[in-house]
Amino acid sequence: MVGNSVCQALKGHDLLTPSKQELNVTRLEQIMRFKTDYIIHLASETDHEYCDENPAQCYLVNTIGTANMMRLAKSLHIPIIYISTASVFDGKKLSPYEIHDVPNPINHYNASKYYGEILCLQHSLSYILRCGWMFGGGKGLDKKFVAKLVNKINVGQKEIKVCTDCIGSPTYSVDVAHFINRVISNKPLPGIIHCANKSNGVSRYEFACEVVRILNAKVNIIPCKIDDLKDEFPCKRTNYEVLSNNQFMPDWKQSLKDYLCQY
């Protein structure tokens, strides 16, 4: 999802985009053969349910894989951009998380990404971009909330339950890609950067209602609690993962509209 957007945003650069077979982040000997001037580390196991059921694979890819990519960056003395997540926090703050707030992950996926942050901070040229609820990619690539919702609409569901008690920061992959380009071009100080679309916090329910409004779909979004959706989402989620606003990221509603109108 983000990879395709990054390739479009960085068309003016000479990009190396190896396949998983050519560069498996869990294979250090394979990684260390590469020579480059910059690393954008996007490889990740992102499915919470899969990570909860397969923690060894989760930590192998998300934590050990990040350690391997960071080791390459250190050996070449080059910058690395690592995509992290707002869900490294436990959700107890109930006001937007700032960069200095201390993470406290509550499931395997969240923990594996946080450990990746810790590893990257050991390299002085690391940029850690914490993103919120990602959407983007279009048909075939988008496997997240927007695509799942649109698929339910397309198969004719007239009532769709969506929780009101999970609140976060929607994040458009295209906007993330343009921000990555900005980081590469402007060379800000390395460290942690919050990279989500502007919002004051959006519930999954509000997000779904906005999708339906933009599509003018004849669907009722039924408010519920996340515990009511255990059959679909058994892995424990962070209920509040709103990030402080990034001045360079657009408003989430406009980006959602751009995405839905394009795809």
Residue pairs with C-beta under 8 A, 6 or more apart in sequence:
1 134
1 136
1 137
1 141
1 142
1 143
1 144
1 173
2 42
2 83
2 134
2 136
2 173
2 176
2 177
3 17
3 42
4 137
4 141
4 173
5 136
5 137
5 173
5 174
5 176
5 177
6 40
6 42
6 176
6 177
6 180
7 15
7 17
8 174
8 177
9 174
9 177
9 178
9 180
9 181
10 177
10 180
10 181
10 184
13 184
16 34
16 36
18 34
20 43
22 30
23 30
23 31
23 34
24 30
25 31
25 41
25 43
25 61
25 65
25 66
25 68
25 69
26 60
26 61
26 64
26 65
26 68
27 68
28 68
28 71
31 68
31 69
31 71
31 72
32 71
32 72
32 75
34 72
35 76
36 76
36 78
37 78
38 78
38 79
38 80
38 81
38 184
39 69
39 72
39 73
39 78
39 79
39 80
39 81
40 80
40 81
40 180
41 66
41 69
41 70
41 80
41 81
41 82
41 83
42 83
43 61
43 65
43 69
44 61
44 62
44 65
44 83
44 113
45 51
45 54
45 57
45 58
45 61
45 62
45 109
45 112
46 109
47 109
48 107
48 109
48 233
48 235
48 237
49 233
49 234
49 235
50 57
50 58
51 57
51 58
51 62
51 107
51 108
51 109
51 112
51 235
52 58
52 107
52 108
52 109
52 234
52 235
55 108
58 108
58 109
58 112
59 108
59 111
59 112
59 115
61 112
62 109
62 112
62 113
62 115
62 116
63 112
63 115
63 116
63 119
66 82
66 115
66 116
66 119
66 120
67 116
67 119
69 80
69 82
70 80
70 82
70 119
70 120
70 122
70 123
70 126
73 79
73 80
73 123
73 125
73 126
74 123
77 125
78 125
79 125
79 126
79 127
79 184
79 190
80 120
80 123
80 125
80 126
80 127
81 126
81 127
81 129
81 180
81 183
81 184
82 116
82 117
82 120
82 126
82 127
82 128
82 129
83 129
83 131
83 176
84 113
84 114
84 116
84 117
84 128
84 129
84 130
84 131
84 192
85 109
85 110
85 113
85 130
85 131
85 132
85 241
86 97
86 130
86 131
86 132
86 133
86 168
86 169
86 194
86 196
86 238
86 241
86 242
86 243
87 105
87 109
87 110
87 113
87 237
87 238
87 241
88 103
88 104
88 105
88 110
88 113
88 114
88 117
88 130
89 97
89 101
89 103
89 104
89 105
89 238
89 240
89 241
90 103
90 104
90 105
90 106
90 238
91 106
91 238
91 239
91 240
91 241
92 104
92 240
93 101
93 240
94 240
95 242
96 200
96 201
96 242
96 243
96 244
96 245
97 194
97 241
97 242
97 243
97 244
98 194
98 244
99 191
99 192
99 193
99 194
99 244
103 114
103 117
105 111
105 113
105 114
106 236
106 238
107 235
107 236
107 237
109 235
110 238
117 128
117 192
120 126
120 128
121 128
121 191
121 192
124 190
125 190
126 190
126 191
127 183
127 188
127 190
127 191
127 193
128 191
128 192
128 193
129 176
129 179
129 180
129 183
129 193
129 194
129 195
130 192
130 193
130 194
130 195
130 196
130 243
131 171
131 176
131 195
131 196
132 168
132 169
132 170
132 171
132 196
132 197
132 241
132 242
132 243
133 144
133 145
133 168
133 169
133 170
133 171
133 207
134 144
134 171
134 172
134 173
134 176
135 142
135 144
135 145
135 146
135 170
135 171
135 172
135 173
135 256
135 259
136 142
136 172
136 173
136 174
136 259
137 143
137 147
137 173
138 262
138 263
139 147
139 263
142 263
145 204
145 207
145 208
146 211
146 256
146 259
146 260
149 160
149 162
149 208
149 211
150 211
150 215
152 160
153 160
153 212
153 215
153 217
153 219
157 219
158 218
158 219
158 220
159 219
159 220
159 222
160 208
160 219
160 220
160 221
160 222
161 222
161 223
161 224
161 228
161 229
162 204
162 205
162 207
162 208
162 221
162 222
162 223
162 224
163 203
163 204
163 205
163 223
163 224
163 225
163 226
163 228
163 229
164 203
164 204
164 205
164 223
164 224
164 225
165 203
165 225
165 226
165 239
166 203
166 204
166 226
166 237
166 238
166 239
166 240
167 201
167 202
167 203
167 204
167 239
167 240
167 241
167 242
168 201
168 202
168 204
168 238
168 240
168 241
168 242
169 196
169 197
169 199
169 201
169 202
169 241
169 242
169 243
169 252
170 196
170 197
170 199
170 202
170 207
170 252
170 255
170 256
171 195
171 196
171 197
171 249
171 252
172 197
172 250
172 252
172 255
172 256
172 258
172 259
174 255
174 258
174 259
175 197
175 249
175 250
175 255
176 195
179 195
179 246
179 248
179 249
182 248
183 193
193 246
194 243
194 244
194 245
194 246
195 243
195 246
195 249
196 243
196 245
196 246
196 249
196 252
197 249
197 250
197 251
197 252
197 255
198 245
198 246
198 249
198 250
198 251
198 252
199 242
199 245
199 251
199 252
200 242
201 240
201 242
202 252
205 221
205 223
207 256
208 221
209 221
210 253
210 256
211 217
211 256
211 260
212 219
212 221
214 256
214 257
214 260
214 261
215 260
226 233
226 237
226 239
